[in-house]
């Protein structure tokens, strides 16, 4: 199965998958409904809060590339530690 990526990525940037763009769009829409100054039905606002919560959980569980927590942050830290008495 081939991953579908968003076209138009600029050189040097990682292309984003379609579900990441969908998640970001839904997150923005739910935040706009929650913060809307227009009086909306309570069920709509409650649903938007649950959607926002679910998307936040999805984002936190999504694997993020990068070093695991607790590892050295970079080569600059090693040089400072070597100079310390």
N, C-alpha and C positions, 0 to 999 in steps of 0.2 A: 504494500500500500504506500503510495507516494503522498508526502505532505504537501498541501496546497499553501503557498505563501502569497502574501500581498505583493503585487507588482509595483514597481516604481521606487524601490529602495535605492537610496543614493549610495554611491560607492563608499565603502568604509562603514556602513551601517548594516546591522543584521536585519533581514526581512522578517516581518512579524506574521505569525500565522493568523488565519481568519478568526479563530475563536478568541484570540487576544483582542482584536479590534471589536468583536461583538461584545466581549465582556466590558471593555472600556466604554462603549456606547451605551450599554445598559446601565452601567454605573453612573454615567453622567445624567441619563434620563431619570433615574430614580432619585438622584440628588436634586435635580430641578423640581420634581414633583414634591419632594419633602420640603424644600425651601420656598415653594411657590407662595406668593402673597395672595393668590386667588383662593377663595374658599372652595376646597374640593371635598367630595364625600369622604368621611372617615375611613371607609373600607379601601379607597384608592390610596390614601396616605399610608395606611397600615401595610398594604401590599407592597408599596414602594419601599417601606422600611425593611420588610422581610427580604425583598429582592436585593437591596443594598447590603444587608447582612450576609446573605448567601454569596454574593459576588465578592465581598471582602474575605470570606472564608476560602472561597475558591482561589483567590489571588494569593493568600497566605500559604496555601498548600501547594501551589504551583511551583515546580522546581525552578529555582533561580540559578543561572550560571554564575560561577565565581568560586572563590575559596571557601571552604567550610569555616564555621565560626570557631574561634580559638586558635587559628593559625597565624603565622607572622603576617603583618600587613604589607611589608615591602622591604627592599634592600636598605633603605635609609635607617630602619630600626636597628639592623645588625651593625651598621657602622657606628651609630651612637653608642651602642652597648659595648663595642670593642674599645672605645675611647674612655669609657667610664673607669674610675679607679677601683 
